[in-house]
Amino acid sequence: MNLNLKDKIVVVTGSAGMPGSIGHSIVFALAEEGAIPVLLDRNARGFEYEAQLREQGLDSTFYQTDLSDAQQIKNSIEQLSAKYGRIDAIINNVGVNDGVSLEGSLDDFMYSLKLNLVSFYATVKYALPLLKASKGNILNVGSKVAITGQGGTSGYAAAKGGVLGLTREWAVDLIKYGIRSNALIIAESYTPAYENWIETLDNGAEKLQAIRNTIPLENRMTSTQEIADTVLFTISEKSSHTTGQFLFVDGGYVHLDRALLPAK
């Protein structure tokens, strides 16, 4: 399917994760569609991804940005604006389930909000004039933790709950400009970071299989490519009348009947 994303300027935050991460998969899927991914992340790995895309004859730019710092976000958007002059879509993808619980410090809680929620607001705020000019759209990557809770991660849960609130608020606030705002909600996806966590466990293989068994559709995790494909479809013209929606790419994890799960 031609998504008509060729030459679209698409900002992706949290886009310099390890190869195979959600951000990495989104960036390279955008490039395959002919879009121009603009990467915002604090990890210098983003320079490698920019170089890889340019070696393939594709346009892409990485702005090294600490997304917990609103001033750095502002600076990066200004540089982007000077270079490209427009933004067609923003994919707010940054997210760290940092385990800041009720027993954690207030400073750690506030940092979690800065990274996982305030960065979404700041990115859209500073990009808003360009989004208005292009009638662009926003896709916020959320988490099932905002819906189900998880335990031991108050900062992340609060931030991701806020992300859903902003998604609906922006859909209402920006509708007069023709700007769409949606959220993609993920449950269990086997990213490199997830694999690293499993490898720290004594019973990692057992735990991984137990998690897979909680996912109704095919008892498997969502692939990062499946997430990227849904992201691209949602920001494209093929979803031109979709706004204010929470799209679940989770194999039925959040909503389907638990009777579907394997018998113990």
Secondary structure, 3 states (H helix, E strand, C coil): CCCCCCCCEEEEECCCCCCCCHHHHHHHHHHHCCCEEEEEECCCHHHHHHHHHHHCCCCCEEEECCCCCHHHHHHHHHHHHHHHCCCCEEEECCCCCCCCCCCCCHHHHHHHHHHHHHHHHHHHHHHHHHHHHHCCEEEEEEECHHHHCCCCCHHHHHHHHHHHHHHHHHHHHCHHHCCEEEEEEECCECCHHHHHHHHCCCCHHHHHHHHHCCCCCCCCCECHHHHHHHHHHHHCHHHCCCCCCEEEECCCCCCCCHHHCCCC
